[in-house]
């Protein structure tokens, strides 16, 4: 228990409250309207069932006092993930698979020469990744409310071919964690999206044609899909992952390196097992802690081939490679509740080679149904396509160095396709969707951008990508004192340009976006309370520009951007809330502010300014702290 923490016993009438994406957002007291974000103990069995999902929240373990006095729930006290393996027949266009729940992780492999593909939350532009060394693809796997669908990509939808799939919903068990980060090509770069969570293993995949990398706890090297080992990703005991400069895990050159996806298995995972063994070239039984629904075996040494997979939908004795190849036999002899019987084949049992087996527990339980929450924001400001909120030029909003920008609302973009023009990219209509911005003067000029958080269409190089263009509105932000879109598909460097997260905002959906900066180039993006992206790139060292340097007399605009003497890039926008802090909020504080939207916690105090649409009236959007920052609503209305 940290100093200042307060806990109380959970009463039978209390309820844990989850949003519509299974995020725990608070504890609602059954005896009053008060709420707490910290959960106490001792716990009854029934209360444990309600608390199980807490360990998956935001990639951060929250301190829970169990009856034993320990600071976390034991594995036996947690829920089970929900899984399903099965098959579908491709038609070359589109196939929908019904599961009865929305998955967090999906693997698909056709019974053909196509290579294995996967999708997991946090993927670059929600595209489908590869379990080998292929570029991500559009037209691939997409989760739905009831399961998932596949598009026209041959790797997941070859006409008339049988495709095996495995779908997993974490269900709050905390057994599989996902996030993403940007590379920086600096040796020793530390990925801390899972800080303070001991990890057993991690899978890292860049969205480009780079090999997937498997990192293992207690090993000084990681391995690629063919088993080649190098010190590219090393997991520390506290969940930190240290990277080399390898382009597989830490690329940053030209337009490459923004989309690095990381999937991690905690050491105390109850539904995903990490088993390490050394091949003997003798048939052997490998025990498993549970009956699997799917597993992947990947080598840590040359075996002459890629990894091997087993789906429970396969016939006895069959396997599928992660690389090209149809279902075969002679490698995985049998699988049952007691374990796996391996053959003598080198791909799974090469003498002296170390292998890693990632097994997922078979679990056919029904998915937990989240509680739909009602936002406490009963009012909003609707901004038309030429509407915005002008919050003035007061230098009380001049913040340099550490900063947090927060916005809650919805956007209705007129376009979601990549930028189409070159030299006029800064001016192209319907491609930029500023959320909150402080700026003045022309784009591309040093000192004209204080800070800014925006939605953006994909860059021009997103056109013609494998399987279809990048699509959707991503969250983006200003990283220094210049706002300047790339003017072609192959800029020499992305450093002078906004940060493109590849994290999709969605259209017409209320989203809570919170962006933090430590003052030295470390940015963290949270979407609906979850850390979605981490960027570590010190632009003072890289290009001689300040990471954040706010200018005097700049104008703060919600829903647009001040350029020279006019406000541009306005858009249809439903605005509910914005805040500016002159410090970096923590992971816990980011989650807290998301919970505050539903009245389940108090917002973190100490903000420089706040604009809350519940206070809006007529053409005025009052500022909470300083009247000099009161907003004027232009071409908008309070609804």
C-alpha positions in Angstrom: 0.0 0.0 0.0 1.4 3.3 -1.1 1.6 6.3 1.3 -1.7 8.1 1.3 -3.7 5.2 -0.2 -7.1 4.5 1.4 -8.9 1.3 1.2 -12.3 0.1 2.5 -14.0 -3.3 2.6 -16.2 -4.1 -0.4 -19.7 -4.5 0.7 -22.2 -6.9 -0.8 -24.2 -4.1 -2.3 -21.2 -2.6 -4.0 -20.6 -3.0 -7.8 -17.6 -2.8 -10.1 -18.5 -0.8 -13.1 -17.2 -1.4 -16.6 -17.6 0.6 -19.8 -18.9 -0.9 -23.1 -15.4 -2.2 -24.0 -14.9 -4.1 -20.7 -12.6 -1.4 -19.2 -13.0 -1.2 -15.4 -13.8 2.4 -14.7 -14.8 2.4 -11.0 -16.4 1.0 -7.9 -20.0 2.2 -7.4 -21.1 2.1 -3.8 -24.5 0.5 -3.3 -25.2 2.7 -0.2 -24.5 6.2 -1.7 -23.7 8.0 -4.8 -20.0 8.2 -4.0 -17.5 6.1 -5.8 -13.9 4.9 -5.4 -11.3 3.8 -7.9 -9.2 1.8 -5.4 -10.6 -1.6 -4.4 -10.1 -3.1 -1.0 -10.5 -6.5 0.6 -11.1 -9.0 2.2 -13.1 -10.5 -0.7 -15.9 -13.0 -0.8 -16.0 -15.5 -3.7 -18.9 -13.6 -5.3 -17.0 -10.3 -5.1 -13.9 -11.9 -6.6 -15.9 -12.9 -9.6 -16.8 -9.3 -10.1 -13.2 -8.1 -9.6 -11.4 -10.5 -11.9 -11.1 -8.2 -14.8 -9.2 -5.5 -13.0 -5.8 -6.9 -13.7 -6.0 -6.3 -17.4 -6.8 -2.6 -17.1 -4.5 -0.3 -19.0 -1.7 -2.7 -19.0 -1.1 -1.8 -15.3 -1.8 -4.0 -12.3 -3.8 -2.1 -9.7 -3.1 -2.8 -6.0 -5.8 -5.0 -4.6 -5.6 -6.2 -1.0 -6.7 -9.9 -0.9 -7.7 -11.6 2.3 -4.2 -12.9 2.7 -2.9 -9.4 2.9 -1.0 -9.7 -0.4 -1.2 -6.8 -2.9 -2.8 -8.7 -5.8 -5.4 -11.3 -6.6 -4.0 -14.9 -6.8 -4.3 -16.7 -10.1 -7.1 -18.9 -8.6 -9.2 -15.8 -8.0 -9.2 -14.6 -11.5 -11.7 -15.1 -14.4 -10.9 -17.2 -17.4 -10.4 -15.8 -20.9 -12.9 -17.0 -23.6 -11.5 -18.8 -26.6 -12.7 -20.6 -29.7 -11.0 -22.4 -32.6 -12.7 -23.3 -35.8 -12.7 -23.2 -39.5 -14.4 -21.3 -42.3 -14.3 -21.6 -46.1 -12.9 -18.7 -48.0 -14.8 -17.0 -50.8 -12.2 -14.4 -51.9 -14.4 -11.5 -50.9 -15.7 -11.4 -47.4 -16.6 -13.9 -44.6 -18.1 -13.3 -41.2 -17.5 -15.6 -38.3 -19.9 -15.5 -35.3 -18.4 -16.1 -31.9 -21.0 -14.5 -29.6 -18.4 -12.0 -28.3 -15.7 -9.5 -29.5 -12.2 -11.0 -29.5 -8.9 -9.2 -28.5 -6.6 -11.5 -30.5 -7.2 -13.6 -33.6 -4.9 -16.0 -35.5 -5.8 -17.3 -39.0 -3.9 -19.8 -41.2 -5.3 -21.2 -44.4 -4.8 -24.8 -45.4 -2.7 -23.6 -48.3 0.6 -21.9 -49.0 -0.4 -18.5 -47.5 1.5 -17.6 -44.3 -0.1 -17.2 -40.9 -1.7 -13.9 -40.0 -2.9 -12.4 -36.7 -4.8 -9.3 -35.4 -4.6 -7.9 -31.9 -5.7 -4.7 -30.3 -3.3 -1.9 -30.9 -2.4 -2.9 -34.5 -1.2 -0.1 -36.9 -4.4 1.3 -38.5 -6.1 -1.9 -37.2 -4.4 -3.8 -40.0 -3.7 -7.6 -40.0 -0.1 -8.6 -39.1 2.1 -11.5 -40.0 3.6 -14.2 -37.8 6.5 -14.3 -40.2 8.2 -11.4 -41.9 5.5 -10.0 -44.2 4.1 -6.5 -44.3 0.7 -5.9 -42.6 -2.2 -6.1 -44.8 -5.6 -4.5 -45.3 -8.6 -6.5 -46.3 -7.7 -8.9 -43.5 -9.1 -9.7 -40.0 -11.4 -7.2 -38.3 -13.2 -7.8 -35.0 -17.0 -7.3 -34.8 -19.4 -7.1 -31.9 -20.3 -10.8 -32.5 -16.9 -12.2 -33.6 -14.8 -11.2 -36.6 -14.8 -10.8 -40.4 -12.1 -11.3 -43.0 -11.8 -9.2 -46.2 -10.4 -10.1 -49.6 -6.8 -10.6 -48.6 -5.8 -14.0 -49.9 -3.8 -14.8 -46.7 -7.1 -15.0 -44.7 -9.6 -15.6 -47.5 -8.5 -17.7 -50.4 -11.5 -18.8 -52.4 -12.6 -22.4 -51.6 -9.8 -22.9 -49.1 -10.3 -24.1 -45.5 -9.0 -21.6 -43.0 -8.3 -22.4 -39.4 -8.8 -19.7 -36.8 -8.2 -19.1 -33.1 -10.0 -16.3 -31.3 -9.3 -15.1 -27.8 -11.0 -12.6 -25.5 -9.0 -11.7 -22.5 -12.1 -11.1 -20.4 -10.1 -9.2 -17.9 -8.0 -12.2 -16.9 -4.9 -10.2 -17.5 -3.3 -13.1 -19.3 -2.5 -11.3 -22.6 -1.6 -7.6 -22.8 -1.3 -5.4 -25.9 0.1 -2.0 -26.7 2.2 -0.3 -29.3 5.2 2.0 -29.6 7.3 3.9 -32.1 11.0 3.1 -32.7 13.8 5.6 -32.3 16.8 3.6 -33.7 18.7 4.2 -30.4 20.5 1.3 -28.7 19.1 0.7 -25.2 15.7 2.2 -26.0 13.3 1.0 -23.2 9.7 0.1 -23.9 7.9 0.7 -20.6 4.2 0.2 -21.6 4.1 -2.8 -19.3 6.3 -1.3 -16.5 5.9 -3.0 -13.1 4.3 -6.1 -14.7 6.7 -9.1 -14.6 6.5 -10.7 -18.1 7.2 -14.2 -19.2 7.3 -13.4 -22.9 6.5 -10.8 -25.5 5.9 -10.8 -29.3 6.9 -7.7 -31.2 6.0 -7.1 -34.8 6.5 -4.0 -37.0 3.8 -3.4 -39.5 6.3 -3.6 -42.4 8.2 -6.5 -43.9 10.2 -7.3 -40.8 10.3 -10.6 -39.0 8.2 -11.0 -35.9 10.4 -11.2 -32.7 9.8 -13.4 -29.7 11.4 -12.2 -26.4 11.6 -14.4 -23.4 12.2 -13.6 -19.8 15.5 -14.7 -18.3 17.1 -14.8 -21.8 19.7 -12.3 -23.1 18.6 -12.8 -26.6 15.3 -12.8 -28.6 14.5 -14.8 -31.7 12.9 -14.2 -35.1 10.4 -16.5 -36.8 13.1 -18.7 -38.2 14.9 -19.0 -34.9 17.8 -16.6 -35.4 18.8 -15.1 -32.1 20.1 -11.7 -31.2 19.9 -9.3 -28.2 17.2 -7.3 -30.0 14.5 -7.4 -27.2 15.4 -8.3 -23.6 12.8 -8.5 -20.9 13.7 -7.3 -17.4 12.1 -8.5 -14.2 10.0 -5.4 -13.9 8.4 -5.7 -17.3 10.7 -3.3 -19.1 11.8 -4.3 -22.6 15.2 -3.1 -23.7 15.8 -2.9 -27.5 18.7 -2.9 -29.8 18.8 -0.8 -33.0 17.5 -3.7 -35.1 14.9 -2.7 -37.7 12.8 -5.6 -36.5 12.1 -3.9 -33.1 13.4 -0.3 -33.2 13.4 1.1 -36.7 13.3 4.8 -37.3 14.3 5.9 -40.8 12.5 7.8 -43.4 8.9 7.0 -43.0 9.5 3.7 -41.2 9.2 2.8 -37.6 6.0 4.2 -36.2 4.0 1.0 -36.1 5.5 -1.5 -33.6 3.0 -3.8 -31.9 3.8 -5.6 -28.7 1.8 -8.4 -27.2 2.9 -9.7 -23.7 2.3 -12.6 -21.5 2.6 -11.8 -17.7 4.4 -14.4 -15.6 1.3 -15.0 -13.6 -1.0 -15.5 -16.6 -3.7 -18.0 -16.0 -4.8 -18.6 -19.6 -1.6 -18.3 -21.6 1.3 -20.6 -20.7 4.9 -20.0 -21.8 6.9 -23.3 -21.8 10.6 -23.5 -22.7 12.2 -26.8 -23.6 15.3 -28.1 -25.3 14.9 -30.5 -28.3 16.2 -34.0 -28.0 15.4 -35.6 -31.4 13.6 -38.2 -29.3 9.8 -38.5 -29.3 8.6 -36.9 -26.0 5.6 -35.7 -24.1 5.6 -32.1 -23.1 3.3 -31.4 -20.1 0.9 -28.5 -20.3 -0.9 -26.8 -17.3 -4.3 -27.0 -19.1 -6.0 -28.3 -22.1 -5.1 -26.0 -25.0 -7.2 -24.5 -27.7 -4.3 -23.3 -29.7 -0.5 -23.2 -29.4 2.5 -21.9 -31.3 6.0 -23.5 -31.1 8.8 -21.2 -32.2 12.5 -22.1 -32.3 15.4 -20.3 -30.6 17.9 -21.6 -33.1 18.1 -22.8 -36.7 15.8 -25.7 -37.5 15.5 -25.2 -41.3 11.9 -23.9 -41.0 9.5 -21.5 -39.3 7.3 -22.1 -36.2 4.6 -24.6 -36.0 1.0 -24.2 -34.8 -1.8 -26.4 -33.5 -5.5 -25.5 -33.5 -8.0 -27.7 -31.8 -9.9 -27.7 -35.1 -7.2 -29.7 -36.7 -7.4 -33.5 -37.1 -5.4 -35.7 -34.8 -1.7 -35.5 -35.7 -2.0 -32.4 -37.9 -0.1 -29.1 -37.6 0.1 -25.9 -39.6 3.3 -23.9 -40.1 3.5 -20.2 -39.5 5.2 -19.9 -42.9 4.0 -21.1 -46.2 2.5 -24.6 -46.2 -0.7 -26.6 -45.8 -1.7 -28.7 -42.9 0.7 -31.6 -42.4 1.5 -34.5 -40.1 4.5 -36.0 -38.4 5.5 -33.2 -36.1 2.8 -32.9 -33.4 1.6 -36.5 -32.8 -1.2 -35.8 -30.4 -2.6 -33.2 -28.0 -4.8 -33.8 -24.9 -5.5 -32.3 -21.5 -2.2 -33.7 -20.1 0.1 -32.3 -22.7 1.6 -32.5 -26.2 3.3 -35.5 -27.7 6.1 -34.3 -30.0 7.7 -36.3 -32.8 11.4 -36.4 -33.6 11.0 -33.8 -36.3 13.6 -31.0 -36.2 11.0 -28.2 -36.5 9.7 -29.0 -33.0 12.4 -31.3 -31.5 15.8 -30.5 -33.0 18.5 -31.9 -30.7 20.1 -29.1 -28.6 17.8 -26.4 -29.9 15.7 -24.4 -27.4 12.0 -23.9 -28.3 9.3 -21.8 -26.8 5.7 -23.0 -26.8 2.9 -20.4 -26.2 -0.3 -22.3 -25.3 -3.8 -20.8 -24.9 -6.2 -22.5 -22.5 -9.4 -23.9 -24.1 -12.3 -22.0 -22.6 -15.8 -22.1 -24.0 -17.4 -20.0 -21.2 -19.7 -17.1 -22.2 -18.0 -13.7 -22.4 -18.6 -11.3 -19.5 -21.2 -8.7 -20.5 -20.1 -5.2 -19.7 -22.3 -2.6 -18.1 -23.1 0.3 -20.4 -22.3 3.5 -18.7 -24.0 6.9 -19.0 -21.6 9.8 -19.4 -22.2 12.6 -16.9 -21.7 15.0 -19.8 -25.4 15.8 -20.4 -24.5 18.7 -22.7 -22.2 19.1 -25.7 -21.2 21.7 -28.2 -22.0 20.7 -31.7 -19.6 22.4 -34.2 -20.6 22.5 -37.9 -18.1 21.9 -40.7 -16.9 25.5 -40.3 -17.4 25.7 -36.6 -14.8 26.0 -33.8 -14.3 27.4 -30.3 -11.9 30.3 -30.0 -10.3 30.3 -26.5 -8.2 33.4 -27.1 -4.6 34.3 -26.9 -3.9 34.5 -23.1 -0.4 33.4 -22.2 -1.8 31.7 -19.2 -2.0 28.8 -21.6 1.6 29.1 -22.6 3.1 25.7 -21.5 6.5 24.4 -22.4 8.1 21.1 -21.5 6.0 18.6 -19.6 2.4 18.8 -20.6 -0.8 16.8 -20.8 -3.6 17.4 -23.3 -7.0 15.9 -22.8 -10.1 15.9 -25.0 -13.4 14.1 -24.9 -15.9 14.2 -27.8 -16.6 12.8 -31.2 -15.7 13.7 -34.7 -17.5 13.2 -38.0 -14.9 13.3 -40.7 -15.6 14.1 -44.3 -12.8 11.8 -45.4 -10.8 8.9 -44.0 -8.5 8.2 -46.9 -4.8 9.1 -47.2 -3.6 12.6 -48.2 -3.7 12.8 -51.9 -1.6 15.9 -52.7 2.0 16.7 -52.3 3.3 20.3 -52.0 -0.1 21.5 -50.7 -0.5 18.8 -48.0 -0.9 21.4 -45.3 -3.9 22.9 -47.1 -5.7 19.8 -48.3 -9.3 19.9 -47.2 -10.9 17.1 -45.1 -7.7 15.5 -44.0 -6.9 17.2 -40.7 -9.3 17.2 -37.7 -7.8 19.3 -34.9 -9.1 18.6 -31.4 -7.3 21.2 -29.3 -4.5 23.4 -30.7 -2.5 26.4 -29.7 -0.7 28.0 -32.7 -0.2 31.2 -34.7 1.1 31.9 -38.2 1.9 29.8 -41.2 2.6 26.0 -41.1 6.1 24.8 -41.5 7.6 27.8 -39.6 9.6 27.4 -36.4 7.9 28.9 -33.4 4.4 28.9 -34.8 3.1 25.8 -33.0 2.8 25.7 -29.3 1.2 22.3 -28.9 -1.6 20.4 -30.6 -3.7 17.3 -30.6 -5.5 16.3 -33.8 -7.1 13.6 -35.8 -5.4 13.0 -39.2 -6.1 11.0 -42.3 -3.2 8.6 -43.2 -0.1 10.1 -44.8 0.3 9.9 -48.5 2.6 6.8 -48.2 -0.5 5.0 -46.9 -1.8 4.8 -50.5 -1.2 1.6 -52.3 -0.3 -0.4 -49.1 -0.6 -4.1 -49.2 -4.2 -5.2 -49.2 -5.5 -1.7 -49.5 -4.8 1.9 -48.4 -4.3 2.7 -44.8 -7.7 3.9 -43.7 -9.4 5.8 -40.8 -8.7 8.8 -38.7 -5.7 8.3 -36.4 -4.7 10.3 -33.4 -1.7 12.6 -34.1 0.1 15.4 -32.2 2.6 18.2 -32.6 6.0 17.0 -31.2 7.8 20.4 -31.4 7.3 24.0 -32.4 6.6 23.3 -36.1 3.4 21.8 -37.6 4.1 20.6 -41.1 2.6 17.7 -43.0 5.0 15.6 -45.2 4.8 16.9 -48.8 5.5 13.5 -50.4 5.3 9.8 -49.8 8.9 9.4 -49.0 10.2 12.2 -46.8 13.8 11.9 -45.6 12.7 11.8 -42.0 9.5 12.0 -40.0 11.2 14.0 -37.2 10.1 17.4 -38.6 6.5 16.3 -38.8 3.6 15.5 -36.5 3.6 12.2 -34.7 1.4 9.7 -36.5 0.1 7.1 -34.0 -1.8 4.8 -36.3 -4.3 4.5 -33.4 -7.8 4.8 -34.9 -10.3 7.2 -33.3 -13.4 6.0 -34.9 -16.2 8.0 -36.6 -19.1 9.5 -34.6 -18.1 7.7 -31.4 -17.3 9.5 -28.2 -13.7 9.0 -27.3 -11.5 10.1 -24.4 -8.1 11.0 -25.7 -5.3 11.9 -23.3 -1.7 12.7 -24.3 1.2 13.1 -22.0 4.8 14.4 -22.5 7.6 14.3 -20.0 9.4 17.4 -21.4 12.2 15.4 -23.0 10.5 13.6 -25.9 8.6 10.8 -24.2 5.0 10.8 -25.3 2.2 8.5 -24.1 -1.2 8.3 -25.7 -4.2 7.0 -23.8 -7.5 6.2 -25.5 -10.4 5.5 -23.2 -8.1 5.0 -20.3 -5.7 2.5 -22.0 -2.2 3.3 -23.0 -2.3 2.9 -26.8 1.0 4.3 -27.9 4.4 5.3 -26.6 7.0 7.5 -28.4 10.5 8.2 -27.2 12.3 10.6 -29.5 14.2 13.6 -28.2 14.0 16.2 -31.0 16.5 18.5 -29.3 19.2 15.9 -30.0 17.6 14.6 -33.2 17.0 17.8 -35.2 17.8 20.6 -32.8 14.2 21.6 -32.2 12.5 22.0 -28.8 10.3 19.1 -27.8 7.6 21.6 -26.7 8.1 25.3 -26.7 4.9 27.4 -26.4 4.9 30.7 -28.1 3.6 34.0 -26.8 0.3 35.3 -28.1 -0.7 32.1 -29.8 -4.4 31.3 -30.1 -6.0 28.3 -28.6 -8.7 26.7 -30.7 -10.9 23.7 -30.1 -12.1 22.1 -33.3 -9.7 24.0 -35.6 -6.2 25.4 -36.0 -5.1 29.1 -36.2 -3.0 29.6 -39.4 -1.8 33.1 -40.1 -5.0 35.3 -39.6 -7.6 32.6 -40.1 -8.8 29.4 -38.4 -8.6 26.4 -40.8 -9.3 22.7 -40.8 -12.6 23.0 -38.9 -14.9 20.0 -39.0 -18.1 18.5 -37.7 -17.3 17.9 -34.1 -19.2 17.1 -30.9 -17.2 18.6 -28.1 -17.6 17.7 -24.4 -14.4 18.4 -22.5 -10.8 19.6 -22.8 -8.0 20.2 -20.3 -4.4 21.3 -20.4 -2.0 20.3 -17.6 1.5 21.7 -17.2 2.8 18.3 -16.2 2.8 14.6 -17.3 -0.1 12.7 -15.8 0.6 9.1 -14.8 -1.0 5.9 -16.1 -3.3 5.8 -13.1 -4.3 9.5 -13.5 -5.1 8.9 -17.1 -7.4 6.1 -16.2 -8.8 8.2 -13.3 -9.8 11.0 -15.7 -11.5 8.6 -18.0 -13.5 7.2 -15.0 -14.4 10.8 -14.1 -16.4 11.1 -17.3 -18.9 8.7 -15.8 -18.9 10.2 -12.4 -16.9 7.3 -10.9 -14.0 9.4 -9.8 -13.0 13.0 -9.4 -10.8 14.4 -12.2 -7.2 15.0 -11.4 -6.8 18.6 -10.1 -4.2 21.1 -10.9 -4.9 21.6 -14.6 -3.9 24.9 -16.2 -7.3 25.1 -17.8 -10.5 23.2 -18.5 -13.4 23.7 -20.8 -16.5 21.6 -19.9 -19.5 21.7 -22.3 -21.8 21.3 -19.4 -21.0 25.0 -18.6 -21.6 26.2 -22.1 -24.5 28.6 -22.9 -25.3 30.4 -26.1 -22.1 31.3 -27.8 -19.9 31.1 -24.7 -17.8 28.2 -23.6 -16.5 29.3 -20.1 -13.1 28.3 -19.0 -12.9 26.8 -15.5 -9.7 28.5 -14.2 -9.2 31.9 -15.9 -11.9 34.0 -17.7 -9.2 35.2 -20.1 -9.5 31.7 -21.6 -13.3 31.7 -22.1 -14.2 30.3 -25.4 -16.4 31.9 -28.1 -18.4 29.3 -30.0 -18.3 30.0 -33.7 -20.8 28.3 -36.0 -21.9 25.9 -33.3 -24.6 25.3 -30.8 -25.1 23.8 -27.3 -27.0 20.6 -27.4 
